[in-house]
Amino acid sequence: MMQNISLIVIEDRPLCRFGIKRVFETQTDMTLIGEYGTVEEVPARELLGTTDVVILGLNGHNNAGESVARIATALPESRIVVLASAHLHPQASALLRSGASAYQTKDLTPEALMRVVHDVMNGEIVILEEKLPREQKLNWLLDQYRQAAARDENVEPISTPLTDRELQVLTLIVKGCSNKEVAHLLHISPQTVKNHVTSILRKLNVSDRTQAVVYAVRRGWIELEEPILEFYY
């Protein structure tokens, strides 16, 4: 039986949003559950629900990394496909670090966009229609963490230390585990994992998981090792 893929489209240009919407409305294996101009317009009930893919349009004037990080935190099991203007290519690596699964420009064809959606649903990372195996992305992320943690920057102390459980969650995030996989490994619910992540970000005074990992590495709380891959296959 063919899987039905649920999608949300976020694009602030009405005509562009209409075009993306029409692409998915014609697909029998895809269901568009919402369309919005900005991330802030997405109702809380949808940010707390389950959405397979979020299509996020970027036009150069919105905070790309913050938007991706907010979606990734609220919908940790969703795949985020970024559609950007051609001149935004340098942002690709930062957006992947923030949680995006694909980075494309808006000049791709409807057929190509549908392929990208299916690719990310299969666990692949797609940059300008070039597929990267998930293992390659995870190893790349580890390198990014190492480079960021090695920078000579002051690390502000925190007033409330992380609990042992929060450190366990953060360590598994470093290894590339999603909330669902962390829950499986620690024998807790995905919602409990999400609560731990929220607490970690608040205690460390950071806005996303990447910043939390970099902070923990600089403090010497965790070490960067090879990612856990068996749960992705």
N, C-alpha and C positions, 0 to 999 in steps of 0.2 A: 504493500500500500504506500502511495506517495505521501511524503511528509508535507504537512501544510505549514508554511513559514509565515510567522506573524511579523509585521514591520511597522515602524514609526518613521515618518519623514519629518525632519526639522530643516527648514530652509526659509530664509527671511525674504527672498524675492518671490512674490506671488506667481509670476509666470513660470519661473523655473520649478517652483514647488508643484504647480499644476502638471507640468510635463513629467516630473518624476512620479507623481501620483498616478498618471495615466499608464505609465509603464507597468506598474504593479497591479493595477485594477484589471488588466487584461490577462493576468496569469492565474490559471486554475489551482496552482499549488502554493499561492501566496495570498495573504490576507492583510490589507492595510488597515490597521486599527486606529491610526491617528495621524494628523498632519498639523504642524505647528510652525510658527515663524521663528521662535527662539526656544532654547532649552527651558527658559523660565516659564514659558507658556504651557509646558507639558504638565497635565494634572498630576497631583501627588498619587492618585490611585494607579496611574500607569507607571510611575516611577517605582511604585511598590509592587507592581505586578510582574508578569513574565512576558518579555518580548524577545523574539529570536534575533532580530536585526534592527539596528537603528541607523537610518541614513541621515548623515549630518552634513549639510551644505555650509561651506565656508566662503566668504567673499572678501576677506582681507581686513575688515574693520571689527570683527568680533574676536573675542579672546578664545582662540582655537584650543589651546591646551587646557584651559580651565573648563571649557564646554565638554571636551572629551573626558576629562577626569571626573567631572560631575556625573556624567552618564555612566561611566564605568563603575563608580562607587554605588550609585543608586541601582543599577542593573548589572551586577557583576557577571551574570551568565550570558548577557547579550553580546552579540558581535556588533562592533561599530564600524560602519563604512563611511569614510570621509570623502566628500566630493568637493574639491577645491578649485579655485581659479588657477590657471597654468602658472602664474608667477609665484605661487606659494610653495613650490617644490621643496625649498630648504626646511620647511616645517615638518616634513614627513617623519624624520627620526624622532622628534619631540612628541609628535602625536602618537606614534607607536608606543613610546615609553609611557604615555598617559593612559593607554588602554585600547587604542584603535586596532582593528584587525585588517583594515584595508585603507589604502590611500590612492585616490583616483582623481583625475581632473574631469571637469564637467563636459568636456568635448567627447567623452566616450559614447558609444552607441547604446541604445536600449538593450540590445542583445548582449553586449559586453557587461553592462550593469547587472543583468540577470545572472550571468556566469560568475561574476564577483560574489553575488549574494550566495549562490550555491557553493562556491569555493570556501567562503568563510564559515559556512554552516558545516563544512567537512573538516574544519579545523585548520585551514590553510591561511597564511598571511599573504596578502596581495598588494604589491606596490606597483602602480602604473601598469597593471595587467600582468605583472610578473609574479608568479606564485613562489612563496618561500615556505619550505617545510616548517612546521611549528618548532621542531628542534633547533633549526637555524635561528629562528626569532628569539627563542629562549637563550641560546648561547650569546646572541648579539646583545640581548638585554643585560646579561651578566657582565659583558664587557663595558656596557654603558654605566652600569652601577659602579664597577671598579674605577672607571675614569672619573666619575662624579665624586666618589668617595675619596679619591686621591688628591683632589684639589685642596689647596691650602686655604681653608675657610674656617672661621671660628664656629664652634658648635655650642649653642646656648644650652645651659643645663635645664632640666625639667623639674617642676615642683612635685609632680606625682609620678613615681616610677611605674614602669610597666609590670604587670603581674607575670608569673611564670607562664600562664596560659597565653597571654598576649604575645610574649616572646616566641612561644611555639608557633602561633599563627603567623607572626611576622617572618619567622625562619622559613616556613613553608611557602609563603608568598615569594620570597627570594628565589625559591627553587622552581617557581613557575606554576604553582598550584592555584586553581581557581577556588572560589568559596566552597563550591560543591566538593571538590577534591580535599580541601582542608577539613571539611566536615567529616568526610569519609575516614580520613587518616586519624582524626582526633576523636571520632565517635560522638560527635555533637551535631546539632542541626545547622543547616546553612544560615538560618536567621541568627543563630547564636554567633556564628563566625562573622556575619555582617555587623553584629553589635560590637564584637571585639575590634574589628577594623575601625569602626567609628570611634571607639574609645582610644585606640592607638593614635589615630590622626589628631584627635583633640588633645591628648596628653603631650604629643610631640610638637603641637602647633604647626602642623603641615597640612597641605591641601590634598595630597594624593599619595598613593602607595609608593611611587618611586622616591619621593622625598622622604618618606618614612624609612625605606630601606637604606637610603644613603645616610640618613641620620644615625641609624642603628650600627651601620658598618663603621662610621667615623668614631662612634663611641666604643667600638670594640665588643658590642653585644653579640654580634653574629659574624660569621665568616662566609665569604662567597665561595660556593662550591658548585659542582655540576648539578644541573637541574634534574628533578624527578620527571621522567618522561613516560613511564609505563602507563600512566593513567590517561594519556592522550591517544592511545592506540587501541 
